[in-house]
Amino acid sequence: MLSPSLAQEIASDTTAVIGFNVLITDAGGLVIGSGDSSRVGSFHEASVEVVRTQEPATHNASQAQQLRGVRPGVTLPLVANGKAVGTVGITGTPAQVRRFGLLVKRQTEILLRESVMLRSRLLAERAAEKLLADVASYDPQVVEGDFLLFRAAELGFDLRLRRVAVAIEVRVPDAGTRRQGAPTRDMALVRSELLRTVREVFADPQDIIASTAPGWIGVLRRLPDRRPVTSLLDDCRRTTDVIAAQDGLVARAGIGEPAASVSGLHDSYQDACDALRLGARMASEARWGSPRPEGGGGSPVHLITDLRVHQALTAVSQPARNRLIERTTASLREQPDWPVLRDTITAWCESGFNLVRASEALHIHRNTVVYRMNKIEQTTGRPLRDHRTTMALYLACLADRLGGGTGAGDGGG
């Protein structure tokens, strides 16, 4: 519990402050820290009795000569959770050093408790990281789900509770968008700050929170039975806002779907990562506002339920997506205003084929939408009222925005 490195640090620093040599032993009387480094590793006989009785002892010169490794001074027990884990001794005339005894003892015990708490927190963080990594990579052919249930239970988590996975990405903003005078942050160095921020929002004892890589945090959020997934939107937005305000960083979040099993949580976490990746990609390409505030546009939070079609498209091979784009939109892609036409098709479909909602989403007059749609029909030779034609165009436009196509006038990312 009392590590030699911590004991030596405390002994050296305290010796420098009070001007008397401070010596720290373990519960067996072995010196593990001392302002006089030559005493480290020696046996301090007086400490054995102090540990046994948990009572301080003083020794004058004649008394010290009768004990192995002891010099004149005072020796006090170091107590943690009611148990003596070692001693702290101050060398000098008892009358001189006695006044420092209680102060040094209490300060050492405080530092010891802080060290234990820090070690405990680090161990808990590593255990959570390992658990989340195992859920993310879960393969029933390799490991049984019951094993992960058992491991989670040892950490105090019940994976059979209804949960939703959240994936959070934090990055340093581009130089052009960074606040003037804001320092460049190293993602590895702000890891603890980010975890603390996320824990302040996701504060349920059953929420599993872990850093999966520098700038990446995963959450398995406990979701009460009657609470909808969309209720997580405010939590995630609050998290991204706080990170931006406190740390000057940019954050995005992806949200999966509810699950109450190891395999379900694996799927939810993969979906959350897909939502984050696809939502960020679509947001970077967006030229019009989403008709659903939770679905995209400039929102930093993305639901997989709004991106299932995008997810399915990315599961198709790149050559197949390229063929879809080329065969379906070839004539449109030759137009100088192809990106505008592409966004019009997308808005028309995602607005339920409704002119009013499409014009609101594009922030243009409905007559402009009609003009663009007429141009699309004349260019392709196909009516947009034919839903099969429209859906084929819609999928091709999404594939293009997801980075499927290349060519003149292409606005894809």
C-alpha positions as CSV (number, residue, x, y, z in Angstrom):
1,M,0.0,0.0,0.0
2,L,2.9,2.4,0.8
3,S,5.2,2.3,-2.2
4,P,8.9,2.9,-1.9
5,S,8.8,5.6,-4.6
6,L,6.0,7.5,-2.8
7,A,7.7,7.1,0.6
8,Q,11.0,8.4,-0.7
9,E,9.3,11.4,-2.3
10,I,7.5,12.3,0.9
11,A,10.6,11.8,3.1
12,S,12.8,13.9,0.8
13,D,10.3,16.8,0.4
14,T,9.4,16.9,4.1
15,T,13.0,16.8,5.2
16,A,13.8,19.8,3.0
17,V,10.8,21.7,4.6
18,I,11.3,21.0,8.3
19,G,15.1,20.8,8.4
20,F,15.2,17.4,10.2
21,N,15.6,14.0,8.6
22,V,12.3,12.2,8.0
23,L,12.3,8.4,7.7
24,I,9.5,6.2,6.5
25,T,9.3,2.4,7.1
26,D,6.9,-0.3,5.9
27,A,4.8,-2.4,8.3
28,G,7.9,-4.7,8.9
29,G,10.2,-1.9,10.0
30,L,12.2,-1.7,6.7
31,V,13.2,1.8,5.7
32,I,11.7,2.6,2.3
33,G,12.2,6.4,2.3
34,S,14.6,8.8,4.0
35,G,16.0,12.2,3.6
36,D,19.3,10.5,4.4
37,S,19.4,8.1,1.4
38,S,22.0,5.9,3.1
39,R,19.4,4.6,5.5
40,V,17.0,3.3,2.8
41,G,16.9,-0.5,3.0
42,S,18.0,-0.7,6.6
43,F,16.0,-2.1,9.5
44,H,14.4,0.3,12.0
45,E,13.7,-1.8,15.1
46,A,11.6,0.8,16.9
47,S,9.0,0.8,14.1
48,V,8.0,-2.8,14.9
49,E,6.5,-1.9,18.3
50,V,5.0,1.3,17.0
51,V,3.2,-0.6,14.2
52,R,2.0,-3.2,16.7
53,T,0.6,-0.7,19.3
54,Q,-0.2,2.1,16.8
55,E,1.2,4.4,19.5
56,P,4.0,6.9,18.9
57,A,7.4,6.4,20.6
58,T,10.3,8.8,21.4
59,H,13.9,7.8,21.9
60,N,16.8,9.8,23.4
61,A,20.4,9.1,22.5
62,S,20.9,6.3,25.1
63,Q,17.6,4.6,24.2
64,A,18.4,4.8,20.5
65,Q,21.7,3.1,21.0
66,Q,20.0,0.0,22.3
67,L,17.8,-0.4,19.2
68,R,18.9,-1.6,15.8
69,G,19.0,1.2,13.1
70,V,17.4,3.8,15.4
71,R,18.6,7.3,16.1
72,P,17.3,9.9,18.6
73,G,13.9,11.3,17.7
74,V,10.2,10.4,17.4
75,T,8.5,7.5,15.6
76,L,4.8,7.6,14.8
77,P,2.4,5.1,13.2
78,L,1.0,5.6,9.7
79,V,-2.6,4.4,9.8
80,A,-4.8,3.7,6.8
81,N,-8.4,2.3,7.2
82,G,-7.6,1.6,10.9
83,K,-4.5,-0.5,10.1
84,A,-0.9,0.5,10.6
85,V,0.8,0.3,7.3
86,G,4.2,1.7,8.4
87,T,5.8,4.5,10.4
88,V,7.2,7.9,10.0
89,G,10.2,8.9,12.1
90,I,11.9,12.3,12.6
91,T,15.5,12.3,13.7
92,G,16.7,14.8,16.3
93,T,16.4,15.6,20.0
94,P,12.9,14.5,21.1
95,A,12.2,18.0,22.5
96,Q,13.0,19.6,19.1
97,V,11.2,17.2,16.8
98,R,8.2,16.3,18.8
99,R,6.3,19.4,17.7
100,F,6.7,18.3,14.0
101,G,5.5,14.7,14.7
102,L,1.7,15.0,14.4
103,L,2.0,17.4,11.5
104,V,4.3,15.1,9.5
105,K,2.2,12.1,10.4
106,R,-1.1,13.7,9.2
107,Q,0.5,15.1,6.0
108,T,2.0,11.7,5.2
109,E,-1.3,9.9,5.8
110,I,-3.1,12.4,3.5
111,L,-0.7,11.9,0.7
112,L,-0.9,8.1,1.2
113,R,-4.8,8.2,1.0
114,E,-4.5,10.4,-2.2
115,S,-2.1,7.9,-3.7
116,V,-4.3,5.0,-2.9
117,M,-7.4,6.8,-4.3
118,L,-5.4,7.7,-7.5
119,R,-4.2,4.1,-7.9
120,S,-7.7,2.8,-7.3
121,R,-9.2,5.2,-9.9
122,L,-6.5,4.3,-12.4
123,L,-7.2,0.6,-11.9
124,A,-10.9,1.2,-12.3
125,E,-10.3,3.2,-15.5
126,R,-8.2,0.5,-17.0
127,A,-10.7,-2.2,-16.0
128,A,-13.5,-0.2,-17.7
129,E,-11.3,0.3,-20.8
130,K,-10.7,-3.4,-21.0
131,L,-14.4,-4.2,-20.6
132,L,-15.4,-1.7,-23.2
133,A,-12.7,-3.0,-25.6
134,D,-14.0,-6.6,-25.1
135,V,-17.6,-5.5,-25.8
136,A,-16.5,-3.6,-28.9
137,S,-14.6,-6.6,-30.2
138,Y,-16.9,-9.3,-28.9
139,D,-17.0,-12.4,-31.0
140,P,-19.2,-15.3,-29.6
141,Q,-17.0,-17.8,-31.4
142,V,-14.0,-16.6,-29.4
143,V,-15.4,-15.7,-25.9
144,E,-18.7,-16.5,-24.2
145,G,-21.0,-13.7,-23.4
146,D,-21.4,-15.0,-19.8
147,F,-17.7,-14.5,-19.2
148,L,-18.1,-10.8,-20.0
149,L,-21.2,-10.6,-17.8
150,F,-19.2,-12.1,-15.0
151,R,-16.3,-9.7,-15.4
152,A,-18.6,-6.7,-15.6
153,A,-20.4,-7.9,-12.4
154,E,-17.0,-8.0,-10.6
155,L,-16.7,-4.3,-11.5
156,G,-20.2,-3.5,-10.3
157,F,-21.8,-3.3,-13.8
158,D,-24.8,-5.3,-14.9
159,L,-24.7,-5.8,-18.7
160,R,-28.2,-7.1,-18.7
161,L,-29.6,-3.7,-18.0
162,R,-31.0,-1.7,-21.0
163,R,-28.1,0.4,-22.3
164,V,-27.3,2.5,-25.3
165,A,-23.7,2.9,-26.6
166,V,-22.3,6.4,-27.3
167,A,-19.1,7.1,-29.1
168,I,-17.5,10.5,-28.6
169,E,-14.7,11.9,-30.7
170,V,-12.7,15.0,-29.5
171,R,-10.2,16.8,-31.6
172,V,-8.2,20.0,-31.8
173,P,-10.0,22.5,-34.0
174,D,-8.5,23.6,-37.2
175,A,-6.2,26.7,-37.0
176,G,-8.8,28.7,-38.9
177,T,-11.6,27.9,-36.5
178,R,-9.6,28.0,-33.2
179,R,-10.4,30.8,-30.8
180,Q,-7.8,33.6,-31.0
181,G,-5.1,33.0,-28.3
182,A,-6.4,29.5,-27.5
183,P,-3.5,27.1,-26.9
184,T,-3.0,23.9,-28.9
185,R,-4.1,21.0,-26.8
186,D,-2.4,17.5,-26.8
187,M,-5.3,15.0,-26.7
188,A,-3.2,12.5,-24.7
189,L,-2.6,15.1,-22.0
190,V,-6.3,16.2,-21.6
191,R,-7.5,12.6,-21.3
192,S,-8.3,12.8,-17.6
193,E,-10.1,16.2,-18.1
194,L,-12.3,14.8,-20.8
195,L,-13.2,11.7,-18.8
196,R,-14.1,13.9,-15.9
197,T,-16.3,16.1,-18.1
198,V,-18.1,13.0,-19.6
199,R,-18.7,11.5,-16.1
200,E,-20.3,14.7,-14.9
201,V,-23.0,14.3,-17.6
202,F,-23.2,10.5,-17.6
203,A,-23.3,10.2,-13.8
204,D,-25.4,7.0,-13.3
205,P,-23.3,4.5,-11.3
206,Q,-24.1,1.9,-14.0
207,D,-22.8,4.1,-16.9
208,I,-19.6,2.5,-18.2
209,I,-17.2,5.2,-19.5
210,A,-13.7,4.6,-20.9
211,S,-11.1,6.2,-23.1
212,T,-10.6,4.0,-26.1
213,A,-7.8,6.0,-27.7
214,P,-6.5,9.6,-27.5
215,G,-9.5,11.8,-28.3
216,W,-12.0,8.9,-28.3
217,I,-14.3,8.0,-25.4
218,G,-16.9,5.3,-25.3
219,V,-20.0,5.2,-23.1
220,L,-22.4,2.3,-22.4
221,R,-25.2,4.5,-21.0
222,R,-27.8,2.9,-18.8
223,L,-31.3,3.7,-20.2
224,P,-34.4,3.3,-18.0
225,D,-37.0,1.1,-19.6
226,R,-39.4,3.9,-20.6
227,R,-36.9,6.4,-21.6
228,P,-36.5,6.9,-25.4
229,V,-33.1,6.9,-27.1
230,T,-33.7,10.5,-28.3
231,S,-33.5,11.6,-24.6
232,L,-29.7,11.0,-25.0
233,L,-29.5,13.9,-27.5
234,D,-29.5,16.6,-24.8
235,D,-26.9,14.7,-22.7
236,C,-24.6,14.3,-25.7
237,R,-25.1,17.9,-26.8
238,R,-24.4,19.1,-23.3
239,T,-21.2,17.0,-23.3
240,T,-20.0,18.5,-26.6
241,D,-20.8,22.0,-25.5
242,V,-19.0,21.7,-22.2
243,I,-15.9,20.2,-23.9
244,A,-15.9,23.1,-26.3
245,A,-16.4,25.7,-23.6
246,Q,-13.9,24.3,-21.1
247,D,-11.2,22.9,-23.3
248,G,-11.5,24.8,-26.6
249,L,-11.8,21.5,-28.4
250,V,-14.3,20.2,-31.0
251,A,-16.4,17.2,-30.0
252,R,-18.9,15.0,-31.8
253,A,-21.0,12.0,-30.6
254,G,-22.7,9.0,-32.2
255,I,-25.5,7.1,-30.6
256,G,-26.4,3.5,-31.2
257,E,-29.6,1.6,-30.3
258,P,-30.8,0.1,-27.0
259,A,-29.5,-3.4,-26.1
260,A,-29.6,-5.6,-23.0
261,S,-27.1,-8.3,-23.9
262,V,-23.4,-8.5,-24.7
263,S,-24.0,-9.2,-28.4
264,G,-26.5,-6.4,-28.5
265,L,-24.1,-3.9,-26.8
266,H,-21.5,-4.9,-29.3
267,D,-23.8,-4.0,-32.2
268,S,-24.9,-0.8,-30.4
269,Y,-21.3,0.3,-30.0
270,Q,-20.4,-0.5,-33.6
271,D,-23.5,1.5,-34.7
272,A,-22.5,4.4,-32.5
273,C,-19.1,4.5,-34.1
274,D,-20.7,4.3,-37.6
275,A,-23.1,7.1,-36.7
276,L,-20.2,9.3,-35.5
277,R,-18.2,8.6,-38.7
278,L,-21.1,9.0,-41.1
279,G,-22.7,11.9,-39.4
280,A,-19.4,13.8,-39.4
281,R,-18.9,13.1,-43.0
282,M,-22.4,14.1,-44.0
283,A,-22.2,17.3,-41.9
284,S,-18.9,18.3,-43.6
285,E,-20.7,18.0,-46.9
286,A,-24.0,19.5,-45.9
287,R,-25.1,22.6,-47.8
288,W,-28.6,22.7,-46.5
289,G,-30.2,22.3,-43.0
290,S,-31.7,19.0,-42.0
291,P,-35.5,18.9,-41.7
292,R,-35.0,17.0,-38.5
293,P,-32.8,18.9,-36.0
294,E,-31.5,15.6,-34.5
295,G,-30.6,14.2,-37.8
296,G,-27.6,16.1,-39.1
297,G,-26.7,19.4,-40.7
298,G,-24.4,21.2,-38.3
299,S,-25.4,19.1,-35.3
300,P,-22.5,17.5,-33.4
301,V,-24.7,14.5,-32.3
302,H,-25.8,11.8,-34.7
303,L,-28.3,9.0,-34.2
304,I,-27.7,5.7,-36.1
305,T,-31.5,5.5,-36.7
306,D,-31.1,8.6,-39.0
307,L,-28.2,7.0,-40.9
308,R,-29.2,3.4,-41.5
309,V,-29.3,4.0,-45.3
310,H,-25.9,5.6,-45.2
311,Q,-24.6,2.7,-43.2
312,A,-26.0,0.2,-45.7
313,L,-24.4,2.1,-48.5
314,T,-20.9,2.1,-46.9
315,A,-21.3,-1.7,-46.5
316,V,-21.4,-2.0,-50.3
317,S,-18.1,-2.2,-52.1
318,Q,-16.6,1.0,-53.4
319,P,-16.7,-0.2,-57.1
320,A,-20.4,-0.9,-56.7
321,R,-21.0,2.5,-55.3
322,N,-19.1,4.1,-58.1
323,R,-21.1,2.3,-60.7
324,L,-24.3,3.4,-59.0
325,I,-23.1,7.0,-59.1
326,E,-21.9,6.9,-62.7
327,R,-24.8,5.0,-64.2
328,T,-27.5,7.0,-62.3
329,T,-26.2,10.6,-62.2
330,A,-23.8,10.8,-65.2
331,S,-25.8,13.5,-67.0
332,L,-26.4,15.4,-63.8
333,R,-22.7,15.4,-62.8
334,E,-21.9,17.1,-66.1
335,Q,-23.9,20.1,-65.0
336,P,-21.9,23.0,-63.4
337,D,-24.5,23.2,-60.6
338,W,-24.3,19.4,-59.8
339,P,-23.7,19.9,-56.0
340,V,-26.9,22.1,-55.9
341,L,-28.9,19.5,-57.9
342,R,-27.6,16.7,-55.7
343,D,-28.6,18.5,-52.5
344,T,-32.0,19.2,-54.0
345,I,-32.6,15.5,-54.6
346,T,-31.5,14.7,-51.2
347,A,-33.7,17.3,-49.5
348,W,-36.7,16.3,-51.6
349,C,-36.4,12.7,-50.5
350,E,-35.6,13.3,-46.9
351,S,-38.6,15.8,-46.7
352,G,-41.0,13.0,-47.7
353,F,-41.4,14.3,-51.3
354,N,-43.0,17.5,-50.0
355,L,-42.2,20.8,-51.7
356,V,-42.8,23.0,-48.7
357,R,-40.6,20.9,-46.4
358,A,-37.9,20.6,-49.0
359,S,-37.8,24.3,-49.6
360,E,-37.6,24.9,-45.9
361,A,-34.8,22.5,-45.6
362,L,-32.9,24.1,-48.4
363,H,-33.8,27.6,-47.2
364,I,-35.0,28.6,-50.7
365,H,-38.4,29.5,-52.2
366,R,-40.5,26.6,-53.3
367,N,-40.5,27.8,-56.9
368,T,-36.8,27.5,-56.9
369,V,-37.2,23.8,-55.8
370,V,-39.7,23.3,-58.7
371,Y,-37.2,24.9,-61.1
372,R,-34.4,22.6,-60.0
373,M,-36.6,19.5,-60.1
374,N,-37.7,20.3,-63.6
375,K,-34.1,20.7,-64.6
376,I,-33.3,17.3,-63.0
377,E,-36.1,15.6,-64.9
378,Q,-35.1,17.2,-68.2
379,T,-31.5,16.3,-67.7
380,T,-32.1,12.7,-66.7
381,G,-35.2,12.1,-68.8
382,R,-36.9,10.6,-65.9
383,P,-39.8,11.9,-63.7
384,L,-39.1,12.5,-60.1
385,R,-42.7,11.4,-59.3
386,D,-41.5,7.9,-60.1
387,H,-40.3,6.9,-56.6
388,R,-38.1,4.1,-58.0
389,T,-36.2,6.6,-60.1
390,T,-36.1,9.1,-57.3
391,M,-34.8,6.6,-54.7
392,A,-32.1,5.4,-57.1
393,L,-31.0,9.1,-57.5
394,Y,-31.2,9.6,-53.8
395,L,-28.9,6.6,-53.1
396,A,-26.5,7.8,-55.7
397,C,-26.4,11.3,-54.2
398,L,-25.8,9.8,-50.7
399,A,-23.0,7.6,-52.1
400,D,-21.5,10.7,-53.8
401,R,-21.6,12.7,-50.5
402,L,-20.1,9.7,-48.7
403,G,-17.1,9.9,-51.0
404,G,-18.0,7.4,-53.6
405,G,-17.5,9.4,-56.8
406,T,-14.8,11.3,-58.6
407,G,-15.0,13.6,-61.5
408,A,-15.6,17.1,-62.8
409,G,-18.0,19.1,-60.7
410,D,-18.0,16.5,-57.9
411,G,-18.7,18.0,-54.5
412,G,-18.2,14.8,-52.6
413,G,-15.8,14.5,-49.7
